[in-house]
Amino acid sequence: MAIQIVMDRTGESRHPFNPDETRELAKAERRFYALTDGGSASAVRTGLGQVSQIQCFDPTAEETTVFPRLVGG
């Protein structure tokens, strides 16, 4: 089971999906690109305490986190 963690102003929402299920994988990919095309950044966990920023959907990632665009003040 994989998960997408989407951060926002109120905290986070978690979207688990089974990458072996075509519909669930397609939905996760659509969510990823809807968020990143809107300006959000994304990262995957690559090891204990390590992350790597990604630009493209990775169907093999166990955990992907999407962060909203930072707004300065």
PDB file of N, CA, C and O in Angstrom:
ATOM      1  N   MET A   1       0.845  -1.168   0.000  1.00  0.00           N
ATOM      2  CA  MET A   1       0.000   0.000   0.000  1.00  0.00           C
ATOM      3  C   MET A   1       0.894   1.235   0.000  1.00  0.00           C
ATOM      4  O   MET A   1       1.811   1.343   0.814  1.00  0.00           O
ATOM      5  N   ALA A   2       0.631   2.146  -0.894  1.00  0.00           N
ATOM      6  CA  ALA A   2       1.358   3.413  -0.992  1.00  0.00           C
ATOM      7  C   ALA A   2       0.463   4.522  -0.443  1.00  0.00           C
ATOM      8  O   ALA A   2      -0.736   4.324  -0.242  1.00  0.00           O
ATOM      9  N   ILE A   3       1.059   5.687  -0.205  1.00  0.00           N
ATOM     10  CA  ILE A   3       0.277   6.797   0.332  1.00  0.00           C
ATOM     11  C   ILE A   3       0.789   8.124  -0.232  1.00  0.00           C
ATOM     12  O   ILE A   3       1.988   8.322  -0.428  1.00  0.00           O
ATOM     13  N   GLN A   4      -0.154   9.012  -0.482  1.00  0.00           N
ATOM     14  CA  GLN A   4       0.161  10.391  -0.820  1.00  0.00           C
ATOM     15  C   GLN A   4      -0.283  11.239   0.366  1.00  0.00           C
ATOM     16  O   GLN A   4      -1.419  11.144   0.832  1.00  0.00           O
ATOM     17  N   ILE A   5       0.633  12.060   0.838  1.00  0.00           N
ATOM     18  CA  ILE A   5       0.333  12.969   1.943  1.00  0.00           C
ATOM     19  C   ILE A   5       0.291  14.369   1.353  1.00  0.00           C
ATOM     20  O   ILE A   5       1.281  14.849   0.802  1.00  0.00           O
ATOM     21  N   VAL A   6      -0.852  15.016   1.469  1.00  0.00           N
ATOM     22  CA  VAL A   6      -1.043  16.336   0.893  1.00  0.00           C
ATOM     23  C   VAL A   6      -1.134  17.347   2.032  1.00  0.00           C
ATOM     24  O   VAL A   6      -2.067  17.316   2.833  1.00  0.00           O
ATOM     25  N   MET A   7      -0.150  18.242   2.091  1.00  0.00           N
ATOM     26  CA  MET A   7      -0.110  19.265   3.121  1.00  0.00           C
ATOM     27  C   MET A   7      -0.926  20.476   2.666  1.00  0.00           C
ATOM     28  O   MET A   7      -0.957  20.798   1.478  1.00  0.00           O
ATOM     29  N   ASP A   8      -1.585  21.148   3.616  1.00  0.00           N
ATOM     30  CA  ASP A   8      -2.290  22.390   3.322  1.00  0.00           C
ATOM     31  C   ASP A   8      -2.316  23.260   4.574  1.00  0.00           C
ATOM     32  O   ASP A   8      -1.700  22.914   5.582  1.00  0.00           O
ATOM     33  N   ARG A   9      -3.013  24.364   4.518  1.00  0.00           N
ATOM     34  CA  ARG A   9      -3.032  25.309   5.642  1.00  0.00           C
ATOM     35  C   ARG A   9      -3.588  24.704   6.926  1.00  0.00           C
ATOM     36  O   ARG A   9      -3.242  25.144   8.022  1.00  0.00           O
ATOM     37  N   THR A  10      -4.437  23.710   6.796  1.00  0.00           N
ATOM     38  CA  THR A  10      -5.081  23.133   7.968  1.00  0.00           C
ATOM     39  C   THR A  10      -4.380  21.882   8.483  1.00  0.00           C
ATOM     40  O   THR A  10      -4.795  21.316   9.494  1.00  0.00           O
ATOM     41  N   GLY A  11      -3.347  21.454   7.819  1.00  0.00           N
ATOM     42  CA  GLY A  11      -2.640  20.244   8.235  1.00  0.00           C
ATOM     43  C   GLY A  11      -2.326  19.371   7.042  1.00  0.00           C
ATOM     44  O   GLY A  11      -1.617  19.782   6.124  1.00  0.00           O
ATOM     45  N   GLU A  12      -2.859  18.164   7.061  1.00  0.00           N
ATOM     46  CA  GLU A  12      -2.582  17.218   5.988  1.00  0.00           C
ATOM     47  C   GLU A  12      -3.779  16.316   5.729  1.00  0.00           C
ATOM     48  O   GLU A  12      -4.633  16.113   6.592  1.00  0.00           O
ATOM     49  N   SER A  13      -3.812  15.790   4.531  1.00  0.00           N
ATOM     50  CA  SER A  13      -4.768  14.732   4.225  1.00  0.00           C
ATOM     51  C   SER A  13      -3.961  13.577   3.642  1.00  0.00           C
ATOM     52  O   SER A  13      -2.985  13.781   2.920  1.00  0.00           O
ATOM     53  N   ARG A  14      -4.385  12.375   3.969  1.00  0.00           N
ATOM     54  CA  ARG A  14      -3.671  11.172   3.532  1.00  0.00           C
ATOM     55  C   ARG A  14      -4.547  10.408   2.551  1.00  0.00           C
ATOM     56  O   ARG A  14      -5.742  10.209   2.769  1.00  0.00           O
ATOM     57  N   HIS A  15      -3.910   9.985   1.460  1.00  0.00           N
ATOM     58  CA  HIS A  15      -4.621   9.288   0.396  1.00  0.00           C
ATOM     59  C   HIS A  15      -3.898   7.973   0.088  1.00  0.00           C
ATOM     60  O   HIS A  15      -3.018   7.931  -0.772  1.00  0.00           O
ATOM     61  N   PRO A  16      -4.275   6.896   0.798  1.00  0.00           N
ATOM     62  CA  PRO A  16      -3.644   5.606   0.515  1.00  0.00           C
ATOM     63  C   PRO A  16      -4.178   5.039  -0.802  1.00  0.00           C
ATOM     64  O   PRO A  16      -5.328   5.277  -1.173  1.00  0.00           O
ATOM     65  N   PHE A  17      -3.330   4.291  -1.497  1.00  0.00           N
ATOM     66  CA  PHE A  17      -3.753   3.635  -2.729  1.00  0.00           C
ATOM     67  C   PHE A  17      -2.908   2.395  -2.967  1.00  0.00           C
ATOM     68  O   PHE A  17      -1.763   2.306  -2.524  1.00  0.00           O
ATOM     69  N   ASN A  18      -3.492   1.451  -3.670  1.00  0.00           N
ATOM     70  CA  ASN A  18      -2.798   0.213  -4.028  1.00  0.00           C
ATOM     71  C   ASN A  18      -2.231   0.395  -5.435  1.00  0.00           C
ATOM     72  O   ASN A  18      -2.999   0.489  -6.393  1.00  0.00           O
ATOM     73  N   PRO A  19      -0.896   0.448  -5.585  1.00  0.00           N
ATOM     74  CA  PRO A  19      -0.312   0.658  -6.904  1.00  0.00           C
ATOM     75  C   PRO A  19      -0.554  -0.496  -7.875  1.00  0.00           C
ATOM     76  O   PRO A  19      -0.306  -0.361  -9.074  1.00  0.00           O
ATOM     77  N   ASP A  20      -1.035  -1.621  -7.366  1.00  0.00           N
ATOM     78  CA  ASP A  20      -1.341  -2.759  -8.234  1.00  0.00           C
ATOM     79  C   ASP A  20      -2.750  -2.677  -8.822  1.00  0.00           C
ATOM     80  O   ASP A  20      -3.103  -3.454  -9.708  1.00  0.00           O
ATOM     81  N   GLU A  21      -3.556  -1.729  -8.323  1.00  0.00           N
ATOM     82  CA  GLU A  21      -4.912  -1.520  -8.808  1.00  0.00           C
ATOM     83  C   GLU A  21      -4.917  -0.358  -9.801  1.00  0.00           C
ATOM     84  O   GLU A  21      -4.615   0.776  -9.429  1.00  0.00           O
ATOM     85  N   THR A  22      -5.251  -0.629 -11.036  1.00  0.00           N
ATOM     86  CA  THR A  22      -5.172   0.350 -12.112  1.00  0.00           C
ATOM     87  C   THR A  22      -5.945   1.624 -11.808  1.00  0.00           C
ATOM     88  O   THR A  22      -5.426   2.721 -12.013  1.00  0.00           O
ATOM     89  N   ARG A  23      -7.164   1.500 -11.328  1.00  0.00           N
ATOM     90  CA  ARG A  23      -7.988   2.685 -11.045  1.00  0.00           C
ATOM     91  C   ARG A  23      -7.407   3.538  -9.927  1.00  0.00           C
ATOM     92  O   ARG A  23      -7.365   4.764 -10.027  1.00  0.00           O
ATOM     93  N   GLU A  24      -6.963   2.882  -8.867  1.00  0.00           N
ATOM     94  CA  GLU A  24      -6.392   3.611  -7.742  1.00  0.00           C
ATOM     95  C   GLU A  24      -5.101   4.313  -8.157  1.00  0.00           C
ATOM     96  O   GLU A  24      -4.860   5.455  -7.766  1.00  0.00           O
ATOM     97  N   LEU A  25      -4.282   3.640  -8.937  1.00  0.00           N
ATOM     98  CA  LEU A  25      -3.031   4.232  -9.413  1.00  0.00           C
ATOM     99  C   LEU A  25      -3.303   5.439 -10.305  1.00  0.00           C
ATOM    100  O   LEU A  25      -2.639   6.467 -10.179  1.00  0.00           O
ATOM    101  N   ALA A  26      -4.275   5.317 -11.201  1.00  0.00           N
ATOM    102  CA  ALA A  26      -4.629   6.431 -12.092  1.00  0.00           C
ATOM    103  C   ALA A  26      -5.150   7.624 -11.290  1.00  0.00           C
ATOM    104  O   ALA A  26      -4.832   8.770 -11.609  1.00  0.00           O
ATOM    105  N   LYS A  27      -5.943   7.364 -10.258  1.00  0.00           N
ATOM    106  CA  LYS A  27      -6.473   8.441  -9.421  1.00  0.00           C
ATOM    107  C   LYS A  27      -5.341   9.148  -8.673  1.00  0.00           C
ATOM    108  O   LYS A  27      -5.336  10.374  -8.562  1.00  0.00           O
ATOM    109  N   ALA A  28      -4.388   8.373  -8.163  1.00  0.00           N
ATOM    110  CA  ALA A  28      -3.243   8.953  -7.464  1.00  0.00           C
ATOM    111  C   ALA A  28      -2.401   9.794  -8.419  1.00  0.00           C
ATOM    112  O   ALA A  28      -1.924  10.865  -8.043  1.00  0.00           O
ATOM    113  N   GLU A  29      -2.216   9.324  -9.636  1.00  0.00           N
ATOM    114  CA  GLU A  29      -1.445  10.077 -10.616  1.00  0.00           C
ATOM    115  C   GLU A  29      -2.148  11.385 -10.989  1.00  0.00           C
ATOM    116  O   GLU A  29      -1.500  12.426 -11.103  1.00  0.00           O
ATOM    117  N   ARG A  30      -3.463  11.334 -11.177  1.00  0.00           N
ATOM    118  CA  ARG A  30      -4.225  12.555 -11.483  1.00  0.00           C
ATOM    119  C   ARG A  30      -4.115  13.554 -10.334  1.00  0.00           C
ATOM    120  O   ARG A  30      -3.932  14.749 -10.568  1.00  0.00           O
ATOM    121  N   ARG A  31      -4.226  13.072  -9.093  1.00  0.00           N
ATOM    122  CA  ARG A  31      -4.121  13.955  -7.922  1.00  0.00           C
ATOM    123  C   ARG A  31      -2.733  14.597  -7.892  1.00  0.00           C
ATOM    124  O   ARG A  31      -2.610  15.801  -7.669  1.00  0.00           O
ATOM    125  N   PHE A  32      -1.691  13.798  -8.117  1.00  0.00           N
ATOM    126  CA  PHE A  32      -0.323  14.309  -8.101  1.00  0.00           C
ATOM    127  C   PHE A  32      -0.158  15.451  -9.101  1.00  0.00           C
ATOM    128  O   PHE A  32       0.327  16.525  -8.745  1.00  0.00           O
ATOM    129  N   TYR A  33      -0.561  15.220 -10.349  1.00  0.00           N
ATOM    130  CA  TYR A  33      -0.365  16.246 -11.375  1.00  0.00           C
ATOM    131  C   TYR A  33      -1.298  17.446 -11.192  1.00  0.00           C
ATOM    132  O   TYR A  33      -0.925  18.562 -11.553  1.00  0.00           O
ATOM    133  N   ALA A  34      -2.475  17.251 -10.654  1.00  0.00           N
ATOM    134  CA  ALA A  34      -3.359  18.383 -10.378  1.00  0.00           C
ATOM    135  C   ALA A  34      -2.708  19.310  -9.356  1.00  0.00           C
ATOM    136  O   ALA A  34      -2.789  20.533  -9.477  1.00  0.00           O
ATOM    137  N   LEU A  35      -2.069  18.729  -8.362  1.00  0.00           N
ATOM    138  CA  LEU A  35      -1.417  19.528  -7.323  1.00  0.00           C
ATOM    139  C   LEU A  35      -0.115  20.148  -7.814  1.00  0.00           C
ATOM    140  O   LEU A  35       0.112  21.341  -7.610  1.00  0.00           O
ATOM    141  N   THR A  36       0.736  19.367  -8.454  1.00  0.00           N
ATOM    142  CA  THR A  36       2.033  19.900  -8.882  1.00  0.00           C
ATOM    143  C   THR A  36       1.896  20.859 -10.059  1.00  0.00           C
ATOM    144  O   THR A  36       2.663  21.816 -10.161  1.00  0.00           O
ATOM    145  N   ASP A  37       0.937  20.624 -10.945  1.00  0.00           N
ATOM    146  CA  ASP A  37       0.709  21.585 -12.031  1.00  0.00           C
ATOM    147  C   ASP A  37       0.201  22.912 -11.481  1.00  0.00           C
ATOM    148  O   ASP A  37       0.351  23.954 -12.118  1.00  0.00           O
ATOM    149  N   GLY A  38      -0.397  22.868 -10.300  1.00  0.00           N
ATOM    150  CA  GLY A  38      -0.880  24.078  -9.647  1.00  0.00           C
ATOM    151  C   GLY A  38       0.189  24.796  -8.838  1.00  0.00           C
ATOM    152  O   GLY A  38      -0.094  25.814  -8.205  1.00  0.00           O
ATOM    153  N   GLY A  39       1.416  24.279  -8.850  1.00  0.00           N
ATOM    154  CA  GLY A  39       2.514  24.955  -8.181  1.00  0.00           C
ATOM    155  C   GLY A  39       3.050  24.279  -6.932  1.00  0.00           C
ATOM    156  O   GLY A  39       4.026  24.756  -6.352  1.00  0.00           O
ATOM    157  N   SER A  40       2.445  23.191  -6.504  1.00  0.00           N
ATOM    158  CA  SER A  40       2.930  22.500  -5.310  1.00  0.00           C
ATOM    159  C   SER A  40       4.222  21.749  -5.616  1.00  0.00           C
ATOM    160  O   SER A  40       4.468  21.353  -6.755  1.00  0.00           O
ATOM    161  N   ALA A  41       5.040  21.561  -4.589  1.00  0.00           N
ATOM    162  CA  ALA A  41       6.266  20.774  -4.697  1.00  0.00           C
ATOM    163  C   ALA A  41       5.995  19.386  -4.134  1.00  0.00           C
ATOM    164  O   ALA A  41       5.092  19.205  -3.317  1.00  0.00           O
ATOM    165  N   SER A  42       6.776  18.416  -4.572  1.00  0.00           N
ATOM    166  CA  SER A  42       6.566  17.052  -4.090  1.00  0.00           C
ATOM    167  C   SER A  42       7.895  16.389  -3.776  1.00  0.00           C
ATOM    168  O   SER A  42       8.929  16.724  -4.354  1.00  0.00           O
ATOM    169  N   ALA A  43       7.848  15.444  -2.852  1.00  0.00           N
ATOM    170  CA  ALA A  43       9.049  14.719  -2.447  1.00  0.00           C
ATOM    171  C   ALA A  43       8.674  13.289  -2.078  1.00  0.00           C
ATOM    172  O   ALA A  43       7.543  13.003  -1.684  1.00  0.00           O
ATOM    173  N   VAL A  44       9.649  12.405  -2.215  1.00  0.00           N
ATOM    174  CA  VAL A  44       9.470  11.009  -1.808  1.00  0.00           C
ATOM    175  C   VAL A  44      10.505  10.672  -0.741  1.00  0.00           C
ATOM    176  O   VAL A  44      11.601  11.233  -0.714  1.00  0.00           O
ATOM    177  N   ARG A  45      10.136   9.757   0.122  1.00  0.00           N
ATOM    178  CA  ARG A  45      11.065   9.280   1.145  1.00  0.00           C
ATOM    179  C   ARG A  45      12.002   8.275   0.472  1.00  0.00           C
ATOM    180  O   ARG A  45      11.553   7.315  -0.155  1.00  0.00           O
ATOM    181  N   THR A  46      13.308   8.511   0.611  1.00  0.00           N
ATOM    182  CA  THR A  46      14.291   7.630  -0.026  1.00  0.00           C
ATOM    183  C   THR A  46      15.036   6.761   0.972  1.00  0.00           C
ATOM    184  O   THR A  46      15.751   5.836   0.584  1.00  0.00           O
ATOM    185  N   GLY A  47      14.875   7.048   2.231  1.00  0.00           N
ATOM    186  CA  GLY A  47      15.530   6.281   3.282  1.00  0.00           C
ATOM    187  C   GLY A  47      15.166   6.874   4.620  1.00  0.00           C
ATOM    188  O   GLY A  47      14.412   7.844   4.695  1.00  0.00           O
ATOM    189  N   LEU A  48      15.692   6.304   5.660  1.00  0.00           N
ATOM    190  CA  LEU A  48      15.400   6.773   7.005  1.00  0.00           C
ATOM    191  C   LEU A  48      15.879   8.217   7.156  1.00  0.00           C
ATOM    192  O   LEU A  48      17.082   8.477   7.147  1.00  0.00           O
ATOM    193  N   GLY A  49      14.948   9.144   7.293  1.00  0.00           N
ATOM    194  CA  GLY A  49      15.270  10.551   7.453  1.00  0.00           C
ATOM    195  C   GLY A  49      15.748  11.236   6.185  1.00  0.00           C
ATOM    196  O   GLY A  49      16.296  12.337   6.251  1.00  0.00           O
ATOM    197  N   GLN A  50      15.548  10.603   5.022  1.00  0.00           N
ATOM    198  CA  GLN A  50      16.003  11.175   3.766  1.00  0.00           C
ATOM    199  C   GLN A  50      14.839  11.325   2.797  1.00  0.00           C
ATOM    200  O   GLN A  50      13.986  10.444   2.695  1.00  0.00           O
ATOM    201  N   VAL A  51      14.810  12.446   2.090  1.00  0.00           N
ATOM    202  CA  VAL A  51      13.790  12.692   1.073  1.00  0.00           C
ATOM    203  C   VAL A  51      14.455  13.231  -0.178  1.00  0.00           C
ATOM    204  O   VAL A  51      15.576  13.738  -0.135  1.00  0.00           O
ATOM    205  N   SER A  52      13.753  13.114  -1.286  1.00  0.00           N
ATOM    206  CA  SER A  52      14.244  13.628  -2.552  1.00  0.00           C
ATOM    207  C   SER A  52      13.083  14.291  -3.279  1.00  0.00           C
ATOM    208  O   SER A  52      12.000  13.716  -3.384  1.00  0.00           O
ATOM    209  N   GLN A  53      13.311  15.503  -3.781  1.00  0.00           N
ATOM    210  CA  GLN A  53      12.260  16.191  -4.526  1.00  0.00           C
ATOM    211  C   GLN A  53      12.056  15.493  -5.865  1.00  0.00           C
ATOM    212  O   GLN A  53      13.015  15.048  -6.496  1.00  0.00           O
ATOM    213  N   ILE A  54      10.794  15.399  -6.294  1.00  0.00           N
ATOM    214  CA  ILE A  54      10.480  14.784  -7.583  1.00  0.00           C
ATOM    215  C   ILE A  54       9.627  15.738  -8.409  1.00  0.00           C
ATOM    216  O   ILE A  54       8.910  16.580  -7.870  1.00  0.00           O
ATOM    217  N   GLN A  55       9.718  15.592  -9.716  1.00  0.00           N
ATOM    218  CA  GLN A  55       8.945  16.401 -10.653  1.00  0.00           C
ATOM    219  C   GLN A  55       7.860  15.571 -11.338  1.00  0.00           C
ATOM    220  O   GLN A  55       6.869  16.117 -11.824  1.00  0.00           O
ATOM    221  N   CYS A  56       8.051  14.250 -11.374  1.00  0.00           N
ATOM    222  CA  CYS A  56       7.127  13.340 -12.069  1.00  0.00           C
ATOM    223  C   CYS A  56       6.571  12.319 -11.084  1.00  0.00           C
ATOM    224  O   CYS A  56       7.230  11.952 -10.110  1.00  0.00           O
ATOM    225  N   PHE A  57       5.363  11.874 -11.349  1.00  0.00           N
ATOM    226  CA  PHE A  57       4.717  10.862 -10.525  1.00  0.00           C
ATOM    227  C   PHE A  57       5.550   9.581 -10.525  1.00  0.00           C
ATOM    228  O   PHE A  57       5.957   9.107 -11.586  1.00  0.00           O
ATOM    229  N   ASP A  58       5.804   9.022  -9.349  1.00  0.00           N
ATOM    230  CA  ASP A  58       6.553   7.778  -9.208  1.00  0.00           C
ATOM    231  C   ASP A  58       5.627   6.708  -8.646  1.00  0.00           C
ATOM    232  O   ASP A  58       5.352   6.708  -7.446  1.00  0.00           O
ATOM    233  N   PRO A  59       5.138   5.793  -9.487  1.00  0.00           N
ATOM    234  CA  PRO A  59       4.201   4.783  -9.019  1.00  0.00           C
ATOM    235  C   PRO A  59       4.829   3.767  -8.064  1.00  0.00           C
ATOM    236  O   PRO A  59       4.109   2.999  -7.426  1.00  0.00           O
ATOM    237  N   THR A  60       6.162   3.752  -7.955  1.00  0.00           N
ATOM    238  CA  THR A  60       6.827   2.791  -7.072  1.00  0.00           C
ATOM    239  C   THR A  60       7.110   3.378  -5.686  1.00  0.00           C
ATOM    240  O   THR A  60       7.520   2.651  -4.782  1.00  0.00           O
ATOM    241  N   ALA A  61       6.895   4.680  -5.513  1.00  0.00           N
ATOM    242  CA  ALA A  61       7.171   5.322  -4.219  1.00  0.00           C
ATOM    243  C   ALA A  61       6.160   4.867  -3.176  1.00  0.00           C
ATOM    244  O   ALA A  61       4.957   4.845  -3.433  1.00  0.00           O
ATOM    245  N   GLU A  62       6.652   4.506  -2.011  1.00  0.00           N
ATOM    246  CA  GLU A  62       5.752   4.096  -0.935  1.00  0.00           C
ATOM    247  C   GLU A  62       5.086   5.294  -0.274  1.00  0.00           C
ATOM    248  O   GLU A  62       3.954   5.197   0.201  1.00  0.00           O
ATOM    249  N   GLU A  63       5.793   6.431  -0.242  1.00  0.00           N
ATOM    250  CA  GLU A  63       5.254   7.627   0.404  1.00  0.00           C
ATOM    251  C   GLU A  63       5.659   8.863  -0.390  1.00  0.00           C
ATOM    252  O   GLU A  63       6.845   9.130  -0.585  1.00  0.00           O
ATOM    253  N   THR A  64       4.668   9.606  -0.839  1.00  0.00           N
ATOM    254  CA  THR A  64       4.902  10.871  -1.543  1.00  0.00           C
ATOM    255  C   THR A  64       4.218  11.980  -0.750  1.00  0.00           C
ATOM    256  O   THR A  64       3.057  11.860  -0.357  1.00  0.00           O
ATOM    257  N   THR A  65       4.957  13.054  -0.526  1.00  0.00           N
ATOM    258  CA  THR A  65       4.380  14.206   0.176  1.00  0.00           C
ATOM    259  C   THR A  65       4.330  15.384  -0.776  1.00  0.00           C
ATOM    260  O   THR A  65       5.297  15.666  -1.483  1.00  0.00           O
ATOM    261  N   VAL A  66       3.201  16.068  -0.788  1.00  0.00           N
ATOM    262  CA  VAL A  66       3.012  17.229  -1.657  1.00  0.00           C
ATOM    263  C   VAL A  66       2.823  18.451  -0.760  1.00  0.00           C
ATOM    264  O   VAL A  66       1.972  18.465   0.129  1.00  0.00           O
ATOM    265  N   PHE A  67       3.646  19.485  -1.020  1.00  0.00           N
ATOM    266  CA  PHE A  67       3.636  20.717  -0.231  1.00  0.00           C
ATOM    267  C   PHE A  67       3.085  21.862  -1.072  1.00  0.00           C
ATOM    268  O   PHE A  67       3.441  21.986  -2.244  1.00  0.00           O
ATOM    269  N   PRO A  68       2.225  22.699  -0.499  1.00  0.00           N
ATOM    270  CA  PRO A  68       1.723  23.842  -1.267  1.00  0.00           C
ATOM    271  C   PRO A  68       2.815  24.862  -1.515  1.00  0.00           C
ATOM    272  O   PRO A  68       3.833  24.889  -0.823  1.00  0.00           O
ATOM    273  N   ARG A  69       2.593  25.684  -2.491  1.00  0.00           N
ATOM    274  CA  ARG A  69       3.519  26.776  -2.806  1.00  0.00           C
ATOM    275  C   ARG A  69       3.613  27.695  -1.594  1.00  0.00           C
ATOM    276  O   ARG A  69       2.597  28.044  -0.994  1.00  0.00           O
ATOM    277  N   LEU A  70       4.820  28.082  -1.240  1.00  0.00           N
ATOM    278  CA  LEU A  70       5.019  29.006  -0.120  1.00  0.00           C
ATOM    279  C   LEU A  70       4.712  30.425  -0.576  1.00  0.00           C
ATOM    280  O   LEU A  70       5.088  30.835  -1.675  1.00  0.00           O
ATOM    281  N   VAL A  71       4.032  31.161   0.275  1.00  0.00           N
ATOM    282  CA  VAL A  71       3.688  32.543  -0.023  1.00  0.00           C
ATOM    283  C   VAL A  71       4.379  33.428   0.974  1.00  0.00           C
ATOM    284  O   VAL A  71       4.192  33.286   2.182  1.00  0.00           O
ATOM    285  N   GLY A  72       5.178  34.342   0.471  1.00  0.00           N
ATOM    286  CA  GLY A  72       5.904  35.257   1.352  1.00  0.00           C
ATOM    287  C   GLY A  72       5.032  36.414   1.793  1.00  0.00           C
ATOM    288  O   GLY A  72       3.992  36.679   1.192  1.00  0.00           O
ATOM    289  N   GLY A  73       5.448  37.091   2.825  1.00  0.00           N
ATOM    290  CA  GLY A  73       4.648  38.178   3.325  1.00  0.00           C
ATOM    291  C   GLY A  73       5.389  39.377   3.484  1.00  0.00           C
ATOM    292  O   GLY A  73       4.837  40.394   3.904  1.00  0.00           O
TER     293      GLY A  73
END
